[in-house]
């Protein structure tokens, strides 16, 4: 049950990030690299900007949580198999 909640949480977080990028960055990300510098969104949307940096941290956290979650589940499965074999 908890892994379903965790999966839904990560999915909701990813969809929220996608909606934010779509609404705020559509024109910015489809502009040429030379034009982006002069756009008002550049300060927030550049790789070191507040929004992009925050979304990068969220993405890295999601990946790390997923790896730890997978490792914990594998350990649980292996311990159950070892218990059955004993």
PDB file with one MODEL, atoms N, CA, C and O in Angstrom:
MODEL        1
ATOM      1  N   UNK A   1       0.820  -1.196   0.000  1.00  0.00           N
ATOM      2  CA  UNK A   1       0.000   0.000   0.000  1.00  0.00           C
ATOM      3  C   UNK A   1       0.865   1.262   0.000  1.00  0.00           C
ATOM      4  O   UNK A   1       0.579   2.221  -0.717  1.00  0.00           O
ATOM      5  N   UNK A   2       1.916   1.249   0.806  1.00  0.00           N
ATOM      6  CA  UNK A   2       2.770   2.442   0.894  1.00  0.00           C
ATOM      7  C   UNK A   2       3.494   2.697  -0.419  1.00  0.00           C
ATOM      8  O   UNK A   2       3.694   3.852  -0.796  1.00  0.00           O
ATOM      9  N   UNK A   3       3.895   1.625  -1.131  1.00  0.00           N
ATOM     10  CA  UNK A   3       4.603   1.840  -2.390  1.00  0.00           C
ATOM     11  C   UNK A   3       3.683   2.424  -3.459  1.00  0.00           C
ATOM     12  O   UNK A   3       4.152   3.138  -4.345  1.00  0.00           O
ATOM     13  N   UNK A   4       2.403   2.140  -3.394  1.00  0.00           N
ATOM     14  CA  UNK A   4       1.458   2.749  -4.338  1.00  0.00           C
ATOM     15  C   UNK A   4       1.316   4.245  -4.052  1.00  0.00           C
ATOM     16  O   UNK A   4       1.290   5.062  -4.972  1.00  0.00           O
ATOM     17  N   UNK A   5       1.225   4.590  -2.768  1.00  0.00           N
ATOM     18  CA  UNK A   5       1.149   6.000  -2.393  1.00  0.00           C
ATOM     19  C   UNK A   5       2.409   6.722  -2.830  1.00  0.00           C
ATOM     20  O   UNK A   5       2.343   7.835  -3.352  1.00  0.00           O
ATOM     21  N   UNK A   6       3.555   6.095  -2.619  1.00  0.00           N
ATOM     22  CA  UNK A   6       4.834   6.694  -3.009  1.00  0.00           C
ATOM     23  C   UNK A   6       4.901   6.889  -4.522  1.00  0.00           C
ATOM     24  O   UNK A   6       5.337   7.941  -4.989  1.00  0.00           O
ATOM     25  N   UNK A   7       4.482   5.907  -5.275  1.00  0.00           N
ATOM     26  CA  UNK A   7       4.467   6.012  -6.733  1.00  0.00           C
ATOM     27  C   UNK A   7       3.533   7.111  -7.216  1.00  0.00           C
ATOM     28  O   UNK A   7       3.873   7.862  -8.130  1.00  0.00           O
ATOM     29  N   UNK A   8       2.362   7.207  -6.609  1.00  0.00           N
ATOM     30  CA  UNK A   8       1.421   8.262  -6.978  1.00  0.00           C
ATOM     31  C   UNK A   8       1.965   9.640  -6.611  1.00  0.00           C
ATOM     32  O   UNK A   8       1.752  10.611  -7.337  1.00  0.00           O
ATOM     33  N   UNK A   9       2.663   9.721  -5.489  1.00  0.00           N
ATOM     34  CA  UNK A   9       3.284  10.982  -5.079  1.00  0.00           C
ATOM     35  C   UNK A   9       4.331  11.422  -6.100  1.00  0.00           C
ATOM     36  O   UNK A   9       4.359  12.588  -6.493  1.00  0.00           O
ATOM     37  N   UNK A  10       5.191  10.500  -6.532  1.00  0.00           N
ATOM     38  CA  UNK A  10       6.201  10.842  -7.525  1.00  0.00           C
ATOM     39  C   UNK A  10       5.571  11.218  -8.866  1.00  0.00           C
ATOM     40  O   UNK A  10       6.039  12.136  -9.540  1.00  0.00           O
ATOM     41  N   UNK A  11       4.527  10.521  -9.242  1.00  0.00           N
ATOM     42  CA  UNK A  11       3.824  10.845 -10.479  1.00  0.00           C
ATOM     43  C   UNK A  11       3.204  12.238 -10.404  1.00  0.00           C
ATOM     44  O   UNK A  11       3.308  13.016 -11.353  1.00  0.00           O
ATOM     45  N   UNK A  12       2.567  12.554  -9.291  1.00  0.00           N
ATOM     46  CA  UNK A  12       1.980  13.877  -9.113  1.00  0.00           C
ATOM     47  C   UNK A  12       3.045  14.967  -9.144  1.00  0.00           C
ATOM     48  O   UNK A  12       2.831  16.032  -9.723  1.00  0.00           O
ATOM     49  N   UNK A  13       4.176  14.707  -8.532  1.00  0.00           N
ATOM     50  CA  UNK A  13       5.270  15.668  -8.536  1.00  0.00           C
ATOM     51  C   UNK A  13       5.807  15.894  -9.946  1.00  0.00           C
ATOM     52  O   UNK A  13       6.079  17.031 -10.332  1.00  0.00           O
ATOM     53  N   UNK A  14       5.958  14.828 -10.710  1.00  0.00           N
ATOM     54  CA  UNK A  14       6.443  14.944 -12.089  1.00  0.00           C
ATOM     55  C   UNK A  14       5.437  15.682 -12.973  1.00  0.00           C
ATOM     56  O   UNK A  14       5.828  16.512 -13.794  1.00  0.00           O
ATOM     57  N   UNK A  15       4.166  15.390 -12.814  1.00  0.00           N
ATOM     58  CA  UNK A  15       3.143  16.076 -13.602  1.00  0.00           C
ATOM     59  C   UNK A  15       3.073  17.560 -13.249  1.00  0.00           C
ATOM     60  O   UNK A  15       2.872  18.399 -14.126  1.00  0.00           O
ATOM     61  N   UNK A  16       3.237  17.881 -11.973  1.00  0.00           N
ATOM     62  CA  UNK A  16       3.252  19.285 -11.553  1.00  0.00           C
ATOM     63  C   UNK A  16       4.425  20.018 -12.191  1.00  0.00           C
ATOM     64  O   UNK A  16       4.265  21.135 -12.682  1.00  0.00           O
ATOM     65  N   UNK A  17       5.594  19.401 -12.188  1.00  0.00           N
ATOM     66  CA  UNK A  17       6.763  20.020 -12.814  1.00  0.00           C
ATOM     67  C   UNK A  17       6.544  20.204 -14.312  1.00  0.00           C
ATOM     68  O   UNK A  17       6.931  21.229 -14.873  1.00  0.00           O
ATOM     69  N   UNK A  18       5.929  19.224 -14.959  1.00  0.00           N
ATOM     70  CA  UNK A  18       5.665  19.335 -16.394  1.00  0.00           C
ATOM     71  C   UNK A  18       4.683  20.460 -16.695  1.00  0.00           C
ATOM     72  O   UNK A  18       4.860  21.190 -17.671  1.00  0.00           O
ATOM     73  N   UNK A  19       3.659  20.608 -15.877  1.00  0.00           N
ATOM     74  CA  UNK A  19       2.680  21.685 -16.072  1.00  0.00           C
ATOM     75  C   UNK A  19       3.337  23.042 -15.859  1.00  0.00           C
ATOM     76  O   UNK A  19       3.098  23.972 -16.629  1.00  0.00           O
ATOM     77  N   UNK A  20       4.166  23.165 -14.819  1.00  0.00           N
ATOM     78  CA  UNK A  20       4.858  24.435 -14.552  1.00  0.00           C
ATOM     79  C   UNK A  20       5.755  24.802 -15.727  1.00  0.00           C
ATOM     80  O   UNK A  20       5.759  25.948 -16.177  1.00  0.00           O
ATOM     81  N   UNK A  21       6.512  23.833 -16.219  1.00  0.00           N
ATOM     82  CA  UNK A  21       7.382  24.127 -17.359  1.00  0.00           C
ATOM     83  C   UNK A  21       6.592  24.461 -18.619  1.00  0.00           C
ATOM     84  O   UNK A  21       6.999  25.325 -19.395  1.00  0.00           O
ATOM     85  N   UNK A  22       5.487  23.794 -18.824  1.00  0.00           N
ATOM     86  CA  UNK A  22       4.675  24.068 -20.006  1.00  0.00           C
ATOM     87  C   UNK A  22       4.051  25.459 -19.939  1.00  0.00           C
ATOM     88  O   UNK A  22       4.073  26.199 -20.922  1.00  0.00           O
ATOM     89  N   UNK A  23       3.504  25.809 -18.797  1.00  0.00           N
ATOM     90  CA  UNK A  23       2.843  27.108 -18.677  1.00  0.00           C
ATOM     91  C   UNK A  23       3.836  28.267 -18.656  1.00  0.00           C
ATOM     92  O   UNK A  23       3.587  29.310 -19.261  1.00  0.00           O
ATOM     93  N   UNK A  24       4.944  28.091 -17.971  1.00  0.00           N
ATOM     94  CA  UNK A  24       5.890  29.193 -17.801  1.00  0.00           C
ATOM     95  C   UNK A  24       6.995  29.227 -18.846  1.00  0.00           C
ATOM     96  O   UNK A  24       7.533  30.296 -19.133  1.00  0.00           O
ATOM     97  N   UNK A  25       7.339  28.101 -19.411  1.00  0.00           N
ATOM     98  CA  UNK A  25       8.519  28.078 -20.248  1.00  0.00           C
ATOM     99  C   UNK A  25       8.328  27.723 -21.698  1.00  0.00           C
ATOM    100  O   UNK A  25       9.308  27.495 -22.407  1.00  0.00           O
ATOM    101  N   UNK A  26       7.105  27.668 -22.159  1.00  0.00           N
ATOM    102  CA  UNK A  26       6.858  27.252 -23.539  1.00  0.00           C
ATOM    103  C   UNK A  26       7.605  28.141 -24.534  1.00  0.00           C
ATOM    104  O   UNK A  26       8.361  27.645 -25.370  1.00  0.00           O
ATOM    105  N   UNK A  27       7.394  29.435 -24.443  1.00  0.00           N
ATOM    106  CA  UNK A  27       8.060  30.362 -25.365  1.00  0.00           C
ATOM    107  C   UNK A  27       9.568  30.387 -25.139  1.00  0.00           C
ATOM    108  O   UNK A  27      10.345  30.501 -26.087  1.00  0.00           O
ATOM    109  N   UNK A  28       9.966  30.280 -23.893  1.00  0.00           N
ATOM    110  CA  UNK A  28      11.391  30.360 -23.562  1.00  0.00           C
ATOM    111  C   UNK A  28      12.160  29.176 -24.152  1.00  0.00           C
ATOM    112  O   UNK A  28      13.198  29.372 -24.785  1.00  0.00           O
ATOM    113  N   UNK A  29      11.674  27.974 -23.958  1.00  0.00           N
ATOM    114  CA  UNK A  29      12.414  26.790 -24.400  1.00  0.00           C
ATOM    115  C   UNK A  29      12.345  26.570 -25.908  1.00  0.00           C
ATOM    116  O   UNK A  29      13.171  25.840 -26.458  1.00  0.00           O
ATOM    117  N   UNK A  30      11.386  27.181 -26.583  1.00  0.00           N
ATOM    118  CA  UNK A  30      11.328  27.050 -28.039  1.00  0.00           C
ATOM    119  C   UNK A  30      11.995  28.216 -28.763  1.00  0.00           C
ATOM    120  O   UNK A  30      12.038  28.244 -29.993  1.00  0.00           O
ATOM    121  N   UNK A  31      12.511  29.174 -28.005  1.00  0.00           N
ATOM    122  CA  UNK A  31      13.264  30.285 -28.603  1.00  0.00           C
ATOM    123  C   UNK A  31      14.710  29.838 -28.828  1.00  0.00           C
ATOM    124  O   UNK A  31      15.183  28.892 -28.198  1.00  0.00           O
ATOM    125  N   UNK A  32      15.395  30.523 -29.722  1.00  0.00           N
ATOM    126  CA  UNK A  32      16.808  30.184 -29.952  1.00  0.00           C
ATOM    127  C   UNK A  32      17.634  30.601 -28.740  1.00  0.00           C
ATOM    128  O   UNK A  32      17.207  31.437 -27.943  1.00  0.00           O
ATOM    129  N   UNK A  33      18.805  30.017 -28.610  1.00  0.00           N
ATOM    130  CA  UNK A  33      19.674  30.298 -27.462  1.00  0.00           C
ATOM    131  C   UNK A  33      20.062  31.775 -27.407  1.00  0.00           C
ATOM    132  O   UNK A  33      20.218  32.334 -26.321  1.00  0.00           O
ATOM    133  N   UNK A  34      20.216  32.398 -28.553  1.00  0.00           N
ATOM    134  CA  UNK A  34      20.579  33.817 -28.585  1.00  0.00           C
ATOM    135  C   UNK A  34      19.426  34.702 -28.115  1.00  0.00           C
ATOM    136  O   UNK A  34      19.651  35.719 -27.459  1.00  0.00           O
ATOM    137  N   UNK A  35      18.204  34.322 -28.444  1.00  0.00           N
ATOM    138  CA  UNK A  35      17.034  35.115 -28.058  1.00  0.00           C
ATOM    139  C   UNK A  35      16.669  34.946 -26.588  1.00  0.00           C
ATOM    140  O   UNK A  35      16.095  35.856 -25.989  1.00  0.00           O
ATOM    141  N   UNK A  36      16.988  33.808 -26.001  1.00  0.00           N
ATOM    142  CA  UNK A  36      16.623  33.541 -24.613  1.00  0.00           C
ATOM    143  C   UNK A  36      17.240  34.550 -23.648  1.00  0.00           C
ATOM    144  O   UNK A  36      16.620  34.912 -22.648  1.00  0.00           O
ATOM    145  N   UNK A  37      18.437  34.996 -23.937  1.00  0.00           N
ATOM    146  CA  UNK A  37      19.138  35.906 -23.033  1.00  0.00           C
ATOM    147  C   UNK A  37      18.355  37.204 -22.844  1.00  0.00           C
ATOM    148  O   UNK A  37      18.415  37.808 -21.773  1.00  0.00           O
ATOM    149  N   UNK A  38      17.630  37.636 -23.859  1.00  0.00           N
ATOM    150  CA  UNK A  38      16.921  38.910 -23.812  1.00  0.00           C
ATOM    151  C   UNK A  38      15.469  38.770 -23.362  1.00  0.00           C
ATOM    152  O   UNK A  38      14.754  39.768 -23.280  1.00  0.00           O
ATOM    153  N   UNK A  39      15.027  37.565 -23.074  1.00  0.00           N
ATOM    154  CA  UNK A  39      13.642  37.355 -22.654  1.00  0.00           C
ATOM    155  C   UNK A  39      13.504  37.625 -21.156  1.00  0.00           C
ATOM    156  O   UNK A  39      14.446  37.394 -20.398  1.00  0.00           O
ATOM    157  N   UNK A  40      12.339  38.112 -20.722  1.00  0.00           N
ATOM    158  CA  UNK A  40      12.156  38.397 -19.293  1.00  0.00           C
ATOM    159  C   UNK A  40      12.196  37.140 -18.416  1.00  0.00           C
ATOM    160  O   UNK A  40      12.493  37.230 -17.225  1.00  0.00           O
ATOM    161  N   UNK A  41      11.901  35.975 -18.992  1.00  0.00           N
ATOM    162  CA  UNK A  41      11.908  34.726 -18.223  1.00  0.00           C
ATOM    163  C   UNK A  41      13.314  34.184 -17.995  1.00  0.00           C
ATOM    164  O   UNK A  41      13.493  33.235 -17.231  1.00  0.00           O
ATOM    165  N   UNK A  42      14.303  34.770 -18.640  1.00  0.00           N
ATOM    166  CA  UNK A  42      15.650  34.200 -18.616  1.00  0.00           C
ATOM    167  C   UNK A  42      16.215  34.079 -17.205  1.00  0.00           C
ATOM    168  O   UNK A  42      16.876  33.089 -16.894  1.00  0.00           O
ATOM    169  N   UNK A  43      15.973  35.046 -16.362  1.00  0.00           N
ATOM    170  CA  UNK A  43      16.532  35.015 -15.005  1.00  0.00           C
ATOM    171  C   UNK A  43      16.034  33.795 -14.209  1.00  0.00           C
ATOM    172  O   UNK A  43      16.796  33.205 -13.443  1.00  0.00           O
ATOM    173  N   UNK A  44      14.796  33.428 -14.385  1.00  0.00           N
ATOM    174  CA  UNK A  44      14.237  32.287 -13.648  1.00  0.00           C
ATOM    175  C   UNK A  44      14.426  30.962 -14.380  1.00  0.00           C
ATOM    176  O   UNK A  44      14.564  29.919 -13.742  1.00  0.00           O
ATOM    177  N   UNK A  45      14.433  30.990 -15.720  1.00  0.00           N
ATOM    178  CA  UNK A  45      14.423  29.752 -16.482  1.00  0.00           C
ATOM    179  C   UNK A  45      15.794  29.259 -16.921  1.00  0.00           C
ATOM    180  O   UNK A  45      15.919  28.117 -17.364  1.00  0.00           O
ATOM    181  N   UNK A  46      16.825  30.090 -16.810  1.00  0.00           N
ATOM    182  CA  UNK A  46      18.161  29.624 -17.196  1.00  0.00           C
ATOM    183  C   UNK A  46      18.568  28.477 -16.269  1.00  0.00           C
ATOM    184  O   UNK A  46      17.984  28.335 -15.195  1.00  0.00           O
ATOM    185  N   UNK A  47      19.543  27.660 -16.646  1.00  0.00           N
ATOM    186  CA  UNK A  47      19.902  26.500 -15.819  1.00  0.00           C
ATOM    187  C   UNK A  47      20.246  26.841 -14.376  1.00  0.00           C
ATOM    188  O   UNK A  47      19.974  26.045 -13.478  1.00  0.00           O
ATOM    189  N   UNK A  48      20.831  27.995 -14.138  1.00  0.00           N
ATOM    190  CA  UNK A  48      21.152  28.380 -12.763  1.00  0.00           C
ATOM    191  C   UNK A  48      20.076  29.272 -12.155  1.00  0.00           C
ATOM    192  O   UNK A  48      20.266  29.809 -11.064  1.00  0.00           O
ATOM    193  N   UNK A  49      18.963  29.436 -12.838  1.00  0.00           N
ATOM    194  CA  UNK A  49      17.880  30.282 -12.351  1.00  0.00           C
ATOM    195  C   UNK A  49      17.106  29.616 -11.226  1.00  0.00           C
ATOM    196  O   UNK A  49      17.257  28.423 -10.964  1.00  0.00           O
ATOM    197  N   UNK A  50      16.281  30.406 -10.571  1.00  0.00           N
ATOM    198  CA  UNK A  50      15.537  29.912  -9.408  1.00  0.00           C
ATOM    199  C   UNK A  50      14.603  28.754  -9.760  1.00  0.00           C
ATOM    200  O   UNK A  50      14.604  27.732  -9.074  1.00  0.00           O
ATOM    201  N   UNK A  51      13.822  28.899 -10.801  1.00  0.00           N
ATOM    202  CA  UNK A  51      12.855  27.865 -11.161  1.00  0.00           C
ATOM    203  C   UNK A  51      13.547  26.605 -11.682  1.00  0.00           C
ATOM    204  O   UNK A  51      13.237  25.501 -11.235  1.00  0.00           O
ATOM    205  N   UNK A  52      14.467  26.761 -12.608  1.00  0.00           N
ATOM    206  CA  UNK A  52      15.139  25.594 -13.191  1.00  0.00           C
ATOM    207  C   UNK A  52      15.993  24.862 -12.162  1.00  0.00           C
ATOM    208  O   UNK A  52      16.032  23.632 -12.150  1.00  0.00           O
ATOM    209  N   UNK A  53      16.666  25.600 -11.312  1.00  0.00           N
ATOM    210  CA  UNK A  53      17.492  24.972 -10.276  1.00  0.00           C
ATOM    211  C   UNK A  53      16.606  24.199  -9.289  1.00  0.00           C
ATOM    212  O   UNK A  53      16.947  23.091  -8.873  1.00  0.00           O
ATOM    213  N   UNK A  54      15.484  24.788  -8.926  1.00  0.00           N
ATOM    214  CA  UNK A  54      14.555  24.114  -8.026  1.00  0.00           C
ATOM    215  C   UNK A  54      13.977  22.846  -8.636  1.00  0.00           C
ATOM    216  O   UNK A  54      13.858  21.825  -7.958  1.00  0.00           O
ATOM    217  N   UNK A  55      13.619  22.908  -9.914  1.00  0.00           N
ATOM    218  CA  UNK A  55      13.095  21.705 -10.577  1.00  0.00           C
ATOM    219  C   UNK A  55      14.174  20.631 -10.707  1.00  0.00           C
ATOM    220  O   UNK A  55      13.872  19.440 -10.648  1.00  0.00           O
ATOM    221  N   UNK A  56      15.425  21.044 -10.884  1.00  0.00           N
ATOM    222  CA  UNK A  56      16.522  20.079 -10.919  1.00  0.00           C
ATOM    223  C   UNK A  56      16.707  19.384  -9.583  1.00  0.00           C
ATOM    224  O   UNK A  56      16.966  18.181  -9.530  1.00  0.00           O
ATOM    225  N   UNK A  57      16.574  20.134  -8.515  1.00  0.00           N
ATOM    226  CA  UNK A  57      16.676  19.534  -7.175  1.00  0.00           C
ATOM    227  C   UNK A  57      15.528  18.562  -6.943  1.00  0.00           C
ATOM    228  O   UNK A  57      15.730  17.480  -6.392  1.00  0.00           O
ATOM    229  N   UNK A  58      14.334  18.940  -7.356  1.00  0.00           N
ATOM    230  CA  UNK A  58      13.184  18.038  -7.218  1.00  0.00           C
ATOM    231  C   UNK A  58      13.403  16.762  -8.030  1.00  0.00           C
ATOM    232  O   UNK A  58      13.123  15.665  -7.545  1.00  0.00           O
ATOM    233  N   UNK A  59      13.900  16.895  -9.255  1.00  0.00           N
ATOM    234  CA  UNK A  59      14.160  15.718 -10.091  1.00  0.00           C
ATOM    235  C   UNK A  59      15.213  14.807  -9.493  1.00  0.00           C
ATOM    236  O   UNK A  59      15.041  13.588  -9.482  1.00  0.00           O
ATOM    237  N   UNK A  60      16.298  15.377  -8.996  1.00  0.00           N
ATOM    238  CA  UNK A  60      17.348  14.564  -8.371  1.00  0.00           C
ATOM    239  C   UNK A  60      16.828  13.868  -7.115  1.00  0.00           C
ATOM    240  O   UNK A  60      17.184  12.721  -6.846  1.00  0.00           O
ATOM    241  N   UNK A  61      15.992  14.557  -6.351  1.00  0.00           N
ATOM    242  CA  UNK A  61      15.403  13.953  -5.155  1.00  0.00           C
ATOM    243  C   UNK A  61      14.475  12.806  -5.526  1.00  0.00           C
ATOM    244  O   UNK A  61      14.455  11.776  -4.852  1.00  0.00           O
ATOM    245  N   UNK A  62      13.702  12.984  -6.604  1.00  0.00           N
ATOM    246  CA  UNK A  62      12.817  11.909  -7.051  1.00  0.00           C
ATOM    247  C   UNK A  62      13.615  10.678  -7.469  1.00  0.00           C
ATOM    248  O   UNK A  62      13.239   9.555  -7.135  1.00  0.00           O
ATOM    249  N   UNK A  63      14.697  10.877  -8.187  1.00  0.00           N
ATOM    250  CA  UNK A  63      15.528   9.750  -8.619  1.00  0.00           C
ATOM    251  C   UNK A  63      16.143   9.047  -7.417  1.00  0.00           C
ATOM    252  O   UNK A  63      16.144   7.818  -7.346  1.00  0.00           O
ATOM    253  N   UNK A  64      16.666   9.822  -6.475  1.00  0.00           N
ATOM    254  CA  UNK A  64      17.283   9.241  -5.280  1.00  0.00           C
ATOM    255  C   UNK A  64      16.261   8.458  -4.462  1.00  0.00           C
ATOM    256  O   UNK A  64      16.547   7.349  -4.010  1.00  0.00           O
ATOM    257  N   UNK A  65      15.076   9.027  -4.270  1.00  0.00           N
ATOM    258  CA  UNK A  65      14.030   8.323  -3.517  1.00  0.00           C
ATOM    259  C   UNK A  65      13.616   7.038  -4.216  1.00  0.00           C
ATOM    260  O   UNK A  65      13.389   6.020  -3.561  1.00  0.00           O
ATOM    261  N   UNK A  66      13.518   7.075  -5.527  1.00  0.00           N
ATOM    262  CA  UNK A  66      13.138   5.883  -6.273  1.00  0.00           C
ATOM    263  C   UNK A  66      14.195   4.791  -6.152  1.00  0.00           C
ATOM    264  O   UNK A  66      13.857   3.615  -6.014  1.00  0.00           O
ATOM    265  N   UNK A  67      15.471   5.170  -6.202  1.00  0.00           N
ATOM    266  CA  UNK A  67      16.542   4.180  -6.060  1.00  0.00           C
ATOM    267  C   UNK A  67      16.499   3.559  -4.668  1.00  0.00           C
ATOM    268  O   UNK A  67      16.595   2.339  -4.533  1.00  0.00           O
ATOM    269  N   UNK A  68      16.355   4.384  -3.631  1.00  0.00           N
ATOM    270  CA  UNK A  68      16.280   3.851  -2.268  1.00  0.00           C
ATOM    271  C   UNK A  68      15.049   2.978  -2.078  1.00  0.00           C
ATOM    272  O   UNK A  68      15.110   1.943  -1.414  1.00  0.00           O
ATOM    273  N   UNK A  69      13.934   3.397  -2.663  1.00  0.00           N
ATOM    274  CA  UNK A  69      12.700   2.622  -2.561  1.00  0.00           C
ATOM    275  C   UNK A  69      12.862   1.264  -3.239  1.00  0.00           C
ATOM    276  O   UNK A  69      12.440   0.243  -2.694  1.00  0.00           O
ATOM    277  N   UNK A  70      13.467   1.246  -4.416  1.00  0.00           N
ATOM    278  CA  UNK A  70      13.695  -0.001  -5.134  1.00  0.00           C
ATOM    279  C   UNK A  70      14.629  -0.916  -4.353  1.00  0.00           C
ATOM    280  O   UNK A  70      14.387  -2.119  -4.251  1.00  0.00           O
ATOM    281  N   UNK A  71      15.694  -0.347  -3.806  1.00  0.00           N
ATOM    282  CA  UNK A  71      16.629  -1.161  -3.018  1.00  0.00           C
ATOM    283  C   UNK A  71      15.952  -1.729  -1.777  1.00  0.00           C
ATOM    284  O   UNK A  71      16.202  -2.878  -1.415  1.00  0.00           O
ATOM    285  N   UNK A  72      15.110  -0.958  -1.128  1.00  0.00           N
ATOM    286  CA  UNK A  72      14.408  -1.448   0.058  1.00  0.00           C
ATOM    287  C   UNK A  72      13.452  -2.574  -0.312  1.00  0.00           C
ATOM    288  O   UNK A  72      13.342  -3.561   0.415  1.00  0.00           O
ATOM    289  N   UNK A  73      12.767  -2.431  -1.429  1.00  0.00           N
ATOM    290  CA  UNK A  73      11.852  -3.487  -1.851  1.00  0.00           C
ATOM    291  C   UNK A  73      12.609  -4.747  -2.244  1.00  0.00           C
ATOM    292  O   UNK A  73      12.161  -5.855  -1.948  1.00  0.00           O
ATOM    293  N   UNK A  74      13.748  -4.590  -2.906  1.00  0.00           N
ATOM    294  CA  UNK A  74      14.554  -5.766  -3.266  1.00  0.00           C
ATOM    295  C   UNK A  74      15.037  -6.482  -2.018  1.00  0.00           C
ATOM    296  O   UNK A  74      15.025  -7.712  -1.966  1.00  0.00           O
ATOM    297  N   UNK A  75      15.458  -5.733  -1.018  1.00  0.00           N
ATOM    298  CA  UNK A  75      15.897  -6.339   0.234  1.00  0.00           C
ATOM    299  C   UNK A  75      14.773  -7.083   0.912  1.00  0.00           C
ATOM    300  O   UNK A  75      14.993  -8.149   1.488  1.00  0.00           O
ATOM    301  N   UNK A  76      13.564  -6.535   0.853  1.00  0.00           N
ATOM    302  CA  UNK A  76      12.410  -7.187   1.444  1.00  0.00           C
ATOM    303  C   UNK A  76      12.094  -8.477   0.704  1.00  0.00           C
ATOM    304  O   UNK A  76      11.790  -9.490   1.334  1.00  0.00           O
ATOM    305  N   UNK A  77      12.161  -8.456  -0.620  1.00  0.00           N
ATOM    306  CA  UNK A  77      11.884  -9.655  -1.422  1.00  0.00           C
ATOM    307  C   UNK A  77      12.947 -10.715  -1.151  1.00  0.00           C
ATOM    308  O   UNK A  77      12.618 -11.889  -0.983  1.00  0.00           O
ATOM    309  N   UNK A  78      14.216 -10.316  -1.106  1.00  0.00           N
ATOM    310  CA  UNK A  78      15.290 -11.275  -0.854  1.00  0.00           C
ATOM    311  C   UNK A  78      15.176 -11.880   0.531  1.00  0.00           C
ATOM    312  O   UNK A  78      15.438 -13.071   0.699  1.00  0.00           O
ATOM    313  N   UNK A  79      14.795 -11.100   1.524  1.00  0.00           N
ATOM    314  CA  UNK A  79      14.664 -11.652   2.868  1.00  0.00           C
ATOM    315  C   UNK A  79      13.484 -12.612   2.944  1.00  0.00           C
ATOM    316  O   UNK A  79      13.549 -13.605   3.668  1.00  0.00           O
ATOM    317  N   UNK A  80      12.417 -12.340   2.220  1.00  0.00           N
ATOM    318  CA  UNK A  80      11.273 -13.271   2.194  1.00  0.00           C
ATOM    319  C   UNK A  80      11.665 -14.574   1.508  1.00  0.00           C
ATOM    320  O   UNK A  80      11.277 -15.652   1.957  1.00  0.00           O
ATOM    321  N   UNK A  81      12.441 -14.481   0.410  1.00  0.00           N
ATOM    322  CA  UNK A  81      12.867 -15.687  -0.284  1.00  0.00           C
ATOM    323  C   UNK A  81      13.819 -16.508   0.592  1.00  0.00           C
ATOM    324  O   UNK A  81      13.734 -17.736   0.615  1.00  0.00           O
ATOM    325  N   UNK A  82      14.711 -15.847   1.302  1.00  0.00           N
ATOM    326  CA  UNK A  82      15.634 -16.548   2.182  1.00  0.00           C
ATOM    327  C   UNK A  82      14.867 -17.235   3.306  1.00  0.00           C
ATOM    328  O   UNK A  82      15.232 -18.335   3.721  1.00  0.00           O
ATOM    329  N   UNK A  83      13.803 -16.595   3.804  1.00  0.00           N
ATOM    330  CA  UNK A  83      12.996 -17.182   4.863  1.00  0.00           C
ATOM    331  C   UNK A  83      12.279 -18.424   4.364  1.00  0.00           C
ATOM    332  O   UNK A  83      12.170 -19.407   5.098  1.00  0.00           O
ATOM    333  N   UNK A  84      11.786 -18.401   3.128  1.00  0.00           N
ATOM    334  CA  UNK A  84      11.092 -19.561   2.564  1.00  0.00           C
ATOM    335  C   UNK A  84      12.052 -20.714   2.307  1.00  0.00           C
ATOM    336  O   UNK A  84      11.684 -21.879   2.460  1.00  0.00           O
ATOM    337  N   UNK A  85      13.295 -20.387   1.912  1.00  0.00           N
ATOM    338  CA  UNK A  85      14.246 -21.442   1.610  1.00  0.00           C
ATOM    339  C   UNK A  85      14.808 -22.094   2.872  1.00  0.00           C
ATOM    340  O   UNK A  85      15.291 -23.226   2.828  1.00  0.00           O
ATOM    341  N   UNK A  86      14.745 -21.388   3.980  1.00  0.00           N
ATOM    342  CA  UNK A  86      15.343 -21.916   5.222  1.00  0.00           C
ATOM    343  C   UNK A  86      14.517 -22.976   5.852  1.00  0.00           C
ATOM    344  O   UNK A  86      14.890 -23.511   6.897  1.00  0.00           O
TER     345      UNK A  86
ENDMDL
END
